[in-house]
Amino acid sequence: MKIFVKIMALAILGTLLASCCRQNEPYLVPQPQNVTLNTGTFTIDNNVSILGNADFEIEYLKDKLSKGASVSLQEGNGGKRVIEIKIDPESSIENEGYRLSVLPDKITILASGKGGAFYGVQTLLQLMPAEIYSEGGNLGKIKVPCVEIEDYPRFGYRGAGLDVSRTFFPLETIYDFIDWISYHKINTFHWHITDDNGWRVEIKKYPLLTEKGAWRGPDEVLPPAYGSGNKRYGGFYTQEEIKEVVKYAADRNITIIPEIDMPGHSKAVIETYPQVGCTNKNKTMSVNGEVNNVWCIGKESNYAMIEDIVAELVELFPSRLIHLGGDEVNMDNWKNCPHCQAFMRKMGMKEEIELLNYFVRRMEKIVNKHGRVLVGWDEIIKGGDLEPSTTVYGWGSMKRGANAVRQGQPTVFLPGQYCYLDMKQSPYERGHNWAAIVTLDSCYKVDPIKMNDFTPEEEKLVLGIQGNLWCELLDRPERFMEYQFFPRLCAISEAAWTSAELKNFDDFYGRLTSAHYDRLHNMGIKFRLPFPEVVYEDGILKVTPPYEGAVVRYTTDASDPDTSSQQYKGEIKTAEPEKYRFATFYKDCNQSITVGASNIELYHYLTPEVSISSSYKENESNKSFPMKNITTYDMKKYWRVNRRSYPGDFVLYTFAEPVECGKITVETGVPNITFYSCTEGHVEYSYNGTDFIKGDEFVYGTATVRPEDKVKAVKIVFDGMSDALITSFQNLRIEK
Ligand code: TNX
């Protein structure tokens, strides 16, 4: 018996010790390769001095400590305790790796190069309280746990990509973004700097590219798109600004790879310099819904222009890799262009895809001439051979990246299903979904080595991984860019940095939610919080908070919870579950989307018989999304018209019998994606079918009617030009 008590006591002590050690354990992201936690701490205060030969990193750390903790370090070795940051090119430490040793009286960061020294500092910052990332922190004193860390990256390429064409981001945001990714040991920023919807890099020889091609609006060469509406929208970066950004990034071990997307995705060039495009009346659309957005391959003068552009580009961006696009070319332009067709005959080409290969091969020469290497999207492997150095970005699927590797091209993996951060994070959130719903877990899983059976030779061609954000849907809500990137990019960073054997999603999720959220918050990032899971069973609402310690608040009137809403403490008994809404809260300053119980109908829409008439001609309707879709009340279905809408365009919903209802929500655009919508317009409604009352204006594609009598008809009326070459309409949401 006594022995049993002793064993129990030991067991309990053991558990206590384990949990207390676990508490002290540094929760690092990305997880380093080797961490040994020792006893004791190093105290950082004004008595600490700093020395070493890593000049930038020393200044950087001093700056972080003074801003985030009000601590000033002295230079030299005169302090009571010392921090040394040393770069020794002779040391055996791997490229971008570092050794971090924290003893009670000395912190040493040793690396063989600048990158490793910078990452040693990043890990050291993560050993400090999260406030260290804030500006204006006042800790005065910081205790850093004694550790020995040996660390190095799994992949040499760890990327984050941002499209600034569809949505333009001001310089300050670009600087913030560089800081944020550098904290996560991301070393490449792929800057998608031109596309159909805006050219954003100053090119001195072709000033119209930014004077005109950087702007969209009713009186601009580029029409409104992606929520920019009927105002002048746009912006660009001057060459001076870009040089400073490149330098700022390089200090933080980040290479910026610029992308000029060609020969497709080029509406912004072709509208400013029309001679660049094909000569034809082709009206078929690219997959992105653009017409006439492709460079002509048959016009020799185009190559001189590209040479000029690239010559300026390489002066701005010292990166070895230069990305010139190659994706989603609508080859109908080439099929219908006399120059392209004559060129094909001259070259003995049979198919248009050979024109793409010809173009890419010329781009290789242009880029190689400057001692640089061409990068293109995975379509570029289709038309024929490439230079062995030409690098492919595998985006369409894991398989397409793998095919590029098997064809012998160095490849960066960013398969949409794992790495596209413009994809929805759940069915209820804004975002694309053509690749998948991309969860935190999907990002964490991505592993081009484990998911393919490459030979050792092929493995060498796997350069790394990139998280990518396309910005068609980034115009709203505010700071959605941060929401889409974080924390999914934290997962990508660990997938790219940490050895496969050390990866463990649950462990990552624990580190993220218990420590890294605080860091993200102090970095100033409005990150996404996961929502709780709610089900209604046996008269009870049961809520599973999304992580340990998560605060869930709720309302009982179907409104969005806020910080004053009551906190969920246990099961809720109710006969009206559809009235409850829940959200996760972080420190009362960030909250998840609002959800109700997932297994019940939250809305009870009425479904009266309805017929449609409109200003659109029958042949303008898209066959796959016919008009009758919007008489079904299946809210996933929609009607798509293949043209832009103009003032005076309308859609009229007429009910067979007048409908008694309290509210009609009129949505336009594609359900849950909300583009191709009515950006400038209003709704009208009628009690008798002939006299119409003017109702609300459309805001982001939605307008509401609150009738006082039975409604016979509802009408969508356009007052301005719509946002795309496509317009979509949905079923009415009619509530009692
Ligand atoms: C495909 S990825 C594109 C982009 C879009 C994106 C939306 C790639 C090379 N092209 O132009 O923005 O899908 O997810």
Residues whose N, C-alpha, C, O or C-beta is under 5 A from the ligand:
A	BS01	TNX	D327 W377 W395 D422 H432 W470
